[in-house]
């Protein structure tokens, strides 16, 4: 939340709507998958390296994982079409916003 993306999305956006927010101490893709499932996370704001990690991790995740995820929004830097297409193929039921 040290970047304007996190500050504007969390402080001015989701919190003002009354959303429940899960904040992790640090990014670890295995922990992210566990937390998404444990708390039934539906919306996941990310930065580009997190999109790549989540896409790669999806290959090793069984079908019952990450079912709650509905929307991933990416900001802070541009993504290549290849990364976006890879994510959409890995998560066909998740809306991707950049």
QUIHUNOR-V492583 format. One record per run of one state. SS is the DSSP state (H for helix, E for strand, C for the rest). FROM is the first residue (numbers start at 1). TO is the last residue. If there is no record, write none. Layout:
BEGIN
ss->[SS	SS]
from->[FROM	FROM]
to->[TO	TO]
END
This chain:
BEGIN
ss->[C	H	C	H	C	E	H	C	E	C	H	C	E	C]
from->[1	4	18	29	40	43	48	59	71	76	81	91	95	98]
to->[3	17	28	39	42	47	58	70	75	80	90	94	97	98]
END
